[in-house]
């Protein structure tokens, strides 16, 4: 609505304040972080139960790498398998803070599927939504037949700088 207002020695038009719904709805963009993770392998876990005491990880074997916190758990699994030189030909899951995140399989392209007895969540979730803090540990289980168990530890976070390419292998020990 436009109204005429007479001011001393000048005439002006004033308008009612307008709001831009898009401007109101926008929030500042979140700056992505790089997450530095250590991957350890726990061999010979076939037949063990979740409550069994876990033996020590394979001695002198680990991988330290960095990923963006915009990475999904599905992408993280692909990165881990690439670091290992393994094919993505089995189902997998992550155990994080009491929640099981399962790769459900793709019914259009494979015979794999999940028939879960307990509630589980899809791996299509970005890492930053998990709100992991340095020192957090979680498990990655690959191939439910052979039960390859890995522990991931978040070593640290840092603002992602555009010059760095992620994911990136920082160090590795063992074959």
C-alpha positions as CSV (number, residue, x, y, z in Angstrom):
1,X,0.0,0.0,0.0
2,X,1.4,3.4,-1.0
3,X,0.4,6.5,0.9
4,X,1.3,10.1,0.4
5,X,2.9,11.8,3.3
6,X,3.6,15.5,3.4
7,X,6.8,16.5,5.3
8,X,8.0,20.0,5.8
9,X,9.5,21.2,2.5
10,X,9.4,17.8,0.8
11,X,6.9,15.3,-0.4
12,X,7.7,11.6,-0.4
13,X,6.1,8.3,-0.9
14,X,6.5,5.6,1.7
15,X,5.6,2.0,1.2
16,X,4.7,-0.6,3.7
17,X,7.6,-2.8,4.5
18,X,7.7,-5.8,2.1
19,X,9.2,-9.1,3.1
20,X,10.9,-11.4,0.8
21,X,9.9,-14.9,1.8
22,X,13.0,-16.4,0.2
23,X,15.3,-14.0,2.0
24,X,13.6,-14.8,5.3
25,X,13.8,-18.6,4.8
26,X,17.5,-18.7,3.9
27,X,20.0,-19.5,6.5
28,X,23.7,-19.1,6.4
29,X,25.4,-21.9,4.5
30,X,27.1,-24.4,6.8
31,X,30.8,-24.6,6.2
32,X,31.8,-28.2,5.5
33,X,34.4,-29.8,7.7
34,X,37.0,-32.4,6.9
35,X,36.9,-35.5,9.2
36,X,40.1,-37.4,9.9
37,X,39.3,-41.0,10.6
38,X,41.4,-44.0,11.6
39,X,40.3,-47.5,10.3
40,X,41.3,-50.6,12.3
41,X,40.6,-54.2,11.3
42,X,39.3,-56.9,13.7
43,X,39.8,-60.2,11.9
44,X,38.3,-63.6,12.8
45,X,35.0,-62.2,14.1
46,X,32.9,-64.8,12.3
47,X,30.5,-66.4,14.7
48,X,31.0,-63.8,17.4
49,X,28.1,-62.1,19.0
50,X,27.7,-58.3,19.6
51,X,28.1,-58.8,23.4
52,X,31.3,-60.9,23.1
53,X,34.5,-59.2,24.3
54,X,36.3,-57.9,21.2
55,X,39.9,-59.0,20.7
56,X,42.6,-56.5,19.9
57,X,42.7,-55.1,16.3
58,X,45.1,-56.5,13.8
59,X,48.6,-55.4,14.9
60,X,50.4,-52.9,12.8
61,X,47.5,-52.4,10.4
62,X,45.5,-49.2,10.1
63,X,44.4,-46.5,7.6
64,X,44.1,-42.8,8.4
65,X,42.1,-40.8,5.9
66,X,40.1,-37.7,5.6
67,X,36.6,-37.2,4.2
68,X,34.1,-34.4,4.0
69,X,31.4,-34.3,6.6
70,X,29.0,-34.0,3.6
71,X,29.8,-37.6,2.8
72,X,27.0,-40.1,3.3
73,X,27.5,-43.4,5.1
74,X,27.0,-45.1,1.7
75,X,29.8,-43.0,0.2
76,X,32.0,-43.7,3.3
77,X,31.6,-47.4,2.8
78,X,32.6,-47.1,-0.9
79,X,35.7,-45.1,0.3
80,X,36.7,-47.7,2.8
81,X,36.3,-50.5,0.3
82,X,38.4,-48.5,-2.2
83,X,41.1,-48.1,0.4
84,X,41.1,-51.9,0.9
85,X,40.9,-52.6,-2.8
86,X,37.7,-54.7,-2.3
87,X,34.7,-54.8,-4.5
88,X,31.3,-53.5,-3.2
89,X,29.7,-56.8,-3.7
90,X,28.2,-57.5,-0.2
91,X,25.9,-55.9,2.2
92,X,27.3,-53.8,5.1
93,X,26.2,-51.9,8.1
94,X,27.5,-49.3,10.5
95,X,26.9,-49.3,14.3
96,X,27.0,-45.8,15.6
97,X,25.8,-44.7,19.1
98,X,23.5,-47.7,19.5
99,X,21.9,-47.3,16.1
100,X,22.4,-49.7,13.2
101,X,22.7,-48.1,9.7
102,X,22.3,-50.7,7.1
103,X,22.9,-50.6,3.3
104,X,19.6,-52.1,2.2
105,X,20.7,-53.3,-1.2
106,X,19.3,-52.2,-4.5
107,X,16.4,-54.4,-5.6
108,X,16.7,-53.2,-9.1
109,X,20.4,-54.2,-9.6
110,X,21.2,-57.0,-7.2
111,X,19.9,-60.0,-5.3
112,X,21.0,-58.6,-2.0
113,X,18.4,-57.4,0.5
114,X,18.0,-56.8,4.2
115,X,15.5,-58.7,6.2
116,X,16.2,-57.1,9.6
117,X,14.9,-58.5,12.9
118,X,15.7,-55.3,14.7
119,X,15.0,-51.7,13.6
120,X,17.7,-50.1,11.4
121,X,18.3,-46.9,9.5
122,X,19.4,-46.3,5.9
123,X,23.0,-45.5,5.2
124,X,21.8,-42.5,3.0
125,X,22.7,-40.0,5.8
126,X,25.4,-37.4,5.7
127,X,28.1,-37.7,8.4
128,X,27.5,-34.2,9.8
129,X,24.0,-35.2,10.8
130,X,25.5,-37.8,13.1
131,X,27.2,-35.1,15.2
132,X,30.3,-37.1,15.9
133,X,32.9,-35.6,18.1
134,X,36.7,-36.3,18.1
135,X,37.4,-39.6,19.9
136,X,34.0,-41.1,18.8
137,X,34.3,-44.7,17.7
138,X,31.9,-46.7,15.5
139,X,31.9,-50.0,13.7
140,X,31.7,-50.9,10.0
141,X,30.7,-54.5,9.2
142,X,31.2,-55.8,5.6
143,X,29.9,-59.0,4.2
144,X,27.5,-60.6,6.6
145,X,28.8,-64.1,5.6
146,X,32.5,-63.5,6.4
147,X,31.7,-60.7,8.9
148,X,34.7,-58.3,8.3
149,X,34.7,-56.0,11.3
150,X,36.3,-52.6,11.3
151,X,36.4,-49.8,13.9
152,X,36.5,-46.2,12.8
153,X,37.7,-43.5,15.2
154,X,37.2,-39.8,14.5
155,X,40.6,-38.3,15.2
156,X,39.7,-34.7,14.5
157,X,37.8,-32.2,12.4
158,X,38.9,-29.1,10.5
159,X,37.3,-26.6,8.2
160,X,37.4,-27.9,4.7
161,X,39.6,-25.8,2.4
162,X,38.7,-25.8,-1.2
163,X,42.3,-26.6,-2.2
164,X,42.3,-30.0,-0.6
165,X,40.8,-32.9,-2.5
166,X,38.7,-35.2,-0.4
167,X,38.6,-38.1,0.3
168,X,42.3,-38.3,0.9
169,X,44.5,-41.1,2.4
170,X,46.8,-39.6,5.0
171,X,48.7,-42.7,6.1
172,X,48.6,-46.5,6.2
173,X,50.3,-49.3,8.0
174,X,50.2,-53.0,6.9
175,X,49.0,-54.7,3.8
